[in-house]
Amino acid sequence: MRASLIQIAVDPDEPVDARRARAADLVRAERDADLVVLPELWPMGAFAFDSFAAESEPLDGPTHEAMSAAARDAGVWLHAGSIVEAAGGALYNTSLVYDPAGVRVRTYRKIHRFGFDKGEAVLMAAGDELVTVPLPDLTLGVATCYDLRFPELFRGLVDAGAQALVIPAGWPARRRAHWTLLAQARAVENQAYVLACGTAGTHAGVEQAGHSIVVDPWGEVLAEAGPDEEVLRAELDPAKVATTREQFPALKDRMLGLPAPGA
Ligand SMILES: O=C(O)CCC(=O)C(=O)O
């Protein structure tokens, strides 16, 4: 199974419409892939808080139109990264997933909002549902950026059948070491593929880490991007999830329901 991660550059000198058209063309160019992934909030950038409201859109808005057409034209499964979704008077950081016919099959609202008492954490509402996507050969579990820091979310996805964890992000360069370390940790502890797709460029004064990464269920790095715009490609072997879990059955040794420490 061929996966392509489009580490698109998000810079303020490129209008959102132009980047949307360019992202769609980048997806179309990956017609040899089975699965294509875009990063978090690539239309305006994950730190462009001042643009969130103005660039928000309904689920069937311009990014959906462009991504649905691109998935269909390329004939690929597409995790189209995330948009600022406007719904019911609130904003959500919502990922969109398409099948090869261009049908949107899943959405995922980011559960852990980043910023503590600023930015996304105050501007957006939180999602509250885990989302998996059964592909013909592999079940995806989806999460977004800051979610990467919360291992219990990924355990929940694995318990729901996830074999590959797809994490679009807009991760800052200054914490790149955490990004790489956590991506490998999530792969090792869950014995699952990790496909973590970040952005390149600098927006709202925040230099992006890039360094998108694909890790196999044993923790081996299959491919890693540099800091600039790049399409990262890797070959996944769906059978490797089962063999890793059979040959080193650590997931079966979980001790659930331990009592709380005594007072
Ligand atoms: O956790 C981090 O260091 C980065 C998270 C982030 O940038 C985000 O979720 O948008």
PDBQT file of the ligand as one rigid body, heavy atoms in Angstrom, charges set to zero:
ROOT
HETATM    1  O1  LIG A 301       2.056  20.121  20.965  1.00  0.00    +0.000 OA
HETATM    2  C1  LIG A 301       2.764  20.881  20.309  1.00  0.00    +0.000 C 
HETATM    3  O2  LIG A 301       3.924  21.132  20.619  1.00  0.00    +0.000 OA
HETATM    4  C2  LIG A 301       2.241  21.516  19.058  1.00  0.00    +0.000 C 
HETATM    5  C3  LIG A 301       0.753  21.410  18.931  1.00  0.00    +0.000 C 
HETATM    6  C4  LIG A 301       0.212  22.309  17.870  1.00  0.00    +0.000 C 
HETATM    7  O3  LIG A 301       0.906  23.109  17.316  1.00  0.00    +0.000 OA
HETATM    8  C5  LIG A 301      -1.203  22.179  17.474  1.00  0.00    +0.000 C 
HETATM    9  O4  LIG A 301      -1.910  21.291  17.952  1.00  0.00    +0.000 OA
HETATM   10  O5  LIG A 301      -1.625  22.988  16.619  1.00  0.00    +0.000 OA
ENDROOT
TORSDOF 0
